């Protein structure tokens, strides 16, 4: 899908405030409401806009601990990768899972209510998972930047 200047403005504004009304959005990009809504719907249908969500504070919801876990598998055969990914999808505390190239196969972003809960998840659900060779984890001390979306020029 070719994006013009108005499409990029729409995307930038919706990344900043996904609850913006169509009327406000249209006004900010210099359109009337109906063509603006058509553009938003086209961006949604094309999969450029994948969805809308609330950005919740994990600590205020009882998850003050964030850990990044680097997982190495014994086998990188496609069926073993898929099996691991299906297993990870069942663990709600794993908020992100990215396959990497290089020494580490996956990096996971995990939230936990406390260190004991993370340790339990680590020993019962990660290191015990089929095909897992090793897990190295790093506890975050602070977050200097956590920005969703992508830069839109």
C-alpha positions as CSV (number, residue, x, y, z in Angstrom):
1,X,0.0,0.0,0.0
2,X,1.4,3.4,-1.0
3,X,1.1,5.9,1.8
4,X,0.8,9.6,1.0
5,X,1.5,12.5,3.3
6,X,-2.1,12.5,4.7
7,X,-1.9,8.8,5.5
8,X,1.3,9.3,7.3
9,X,-0.1,12.1,9.3
10,X,-3.1,10.0,10.2
11,X,-0.9,7.2,11.4
12,X,1.3,9.5,13.4
13,X,-1.6,11.1,15.1
14,X,-3.3,7.8,15.9
15,X,0.0,6.4,17.3
16,X,0.0,9.4,19.7
17,X,-3.7,9.1,20.6
18,X,-5.6,6.1,19.4
19,X,-8.8,7.4,21.1
20,X,-8.9,10.6,18.9
21,X,-12.3,11.0,17.3
22,X,-12.5,10.8,13.6
23,X,-13.8,14.4,13.6
24,X,-10.7,15.6,15.5
25,X,-8.4,13.5,13.3
26,X,-10.0,14.8,10.1
27,X,-9.6,18.4,11.3
28,X,-5.9,17.9,12.2
29,X,-5.1,16.4,8.7
30,X,-7.2,18.9,6.8
31,X,-10.0,16.6,5.6
32,X,-13.7,16.3,6.2
33,X,-14.8,13.4,8.4
34,X,-16.0,10.9,5.7
35,X,-12.9,10.8,3.6
36,X,-10.7,10.6,6.7
37,X,-12.7,7.7,8.0
38,X,-12.4,6.0,4.6
39,X,-8.6,6.4,4.8
40,X,-8.5,5.0,8.4
41,X,-10.6,2.0,7.3
42,X,-8.3,1.4,4.3
43,X,-5.3,1.5,6.5
44,X,-6.9,-1.0,8.9
45,X,-8.0,-3.3,6.0
46,X,-4.5,-3.2,4.6
47,X,-3.1,-4.3,7.9
48,X,-1.1,-1.1,8.4
49,X,-3.1,-0.3,11.5
50,X,-3.2,-3.7,13.4
51,X,-5.4,-2.6,16.3
52,X,-6.0,-0.2,19.1
53,X,-5.1,-0.7,22.8
54,X,-4.7,0.9,26.1
55,X,-1.1,1.4,27.3
56,X,-1.3,0.2,30.9
57,X,1.3,0.7,33.6
58,X,2.4,-2.8,34.6
59,X,3.6,-1.8,38.1
60,X,0.2,-0.2,38.9
61,X,-1.4,-3.5,37.8
62,X,0.8,-5.6,40.1
63,X,3.7,-6.4,37.7
64,X,6.6,-4.2,38.9
65,X,9.2,-6.7,37.7
66,X,10.3,-6.8,34.0
67,X,12.8,-9.3,32.9
68,X,14.4,-10.0,29.5
69,X,15.2,-13.7,29.0
70,X,17.5,-14.9,26.2
71,X,16.6,-18.5,25.2
72,X,18.8,-20.9,23.4
73,X,17.2,-24.1,21.9
74,X,18.9,-27.4,21.3
75,X,17.4,-27.6,17.8
76,X,16.4,-24.9,15.3
77,X,14.4,-27.2,13.1
78,X,11.2,-25.4,12.1
79,X,8.9,-27.8,14.0
80,X,11.0,-27.2,17.2
81,X,10.8,-23.5,16.7
82,X,7.0,-23.6,16.2
83,X,6.6,-25.9,19.3
84,X,8.5,-23.4,21.4
85,X,6.5,-20.4,20.0
86,X,3.2,-22.2,20.8
87,X,4.4,-23.0,24.3
88,X,5.4,-19.3,24.9
89,X,2.0,-18.2,23.6
90,X,0.4,-19.9,26.6
91,X,2.3,-18.0,29.2
92,X,0.5,-14.7,29.9
93,X,3.5,-13.1,31.7
94,X,5.6,-13.4,28.4
95,X,4.6,-10.1,26.8
96,X,6.9,-10.3,23.8
97,X,8.8,-13.0,22.0
98,X,11.3,-12.3,19.2
99,X,13.3,-14.8,17.3
100,X,16.9,-13.7,16.8
101,X,19.8,-14.7,14.6
102,X,23.1,-15.5,16.2
103,X,23.9,-17.1,19.5
104,X,20.5,-16.6,21.1
105,X,17.4,-18.0,19.5
106,X,14.7,-16.0,21.2
107,X,14.5,-13.0,23.5
108,X,11.4,-12.7,25.7
109,X,10.0,-9.8,27.6
110,X,8.5,-11.1,30.8
111,X,6.5,-9.3,33.6
112,X,6.1,-10.6,37.1
113,X,4.6,-9.5,40.4
114,X,7.8,-10.4,42.3
115,X,11.1,-12.2,41.9
116,X,9.8,-15.4,43.4
117,X,7.0,-15.6,40.8
118,X,9.6,-14.9,38.0
119,X,11.8,-17.7,39.4
120,X,8.9,-20.1,39.4
121,X,8.0,-19.2,35.8
122,X,11.6,-19.6,34.8
123,X,12.1,-23.1,36.4
124,X,8.7,-24.6,35.6
125,X,7.8,-23.1,32.3
126,X,10.9,-21.8,30.5
127,X,13.9,-24.0,31.4
128,X,11.6,-27.1,31.6
129,X,10.1,-26.4,28.1
130,X,10.9,-29.0,25.4
131,X,14.0,-28.3,23.4
132,X,15.3,-25.5,25.7
133,X,19.0,-25.7,26.1
134,X,19.6,-22.6,28.3
135,X,17.9,-19.4,29.5
136,X,19.9,-16.3,30.5
137,X,17.8,-13.6,32.2
138,X,18.4,-9.9,33.0
139,X,16.2,-8.0,35.4
140,X,15.5,-4.4,34.3
141,X,16.7,-1.7,36.7
142,X,14.8,1.1,35.0
143,X,13.3,2.0,31.7
144,X,14.7,5.0,29.9
145,X,12.5,4.7,26.9
146,X,9.4,2.6,26.1
147,X,7.8,3.9,23.0
148,X,5.2,2.0,21.0
149,X,4.7,2.2,17.3
150,X,7.3,3.1,14.6
151,X,8.7,6.4,13.5
152,X,6.6,8.0,10.7
153,X,8.5,10.5,8.7
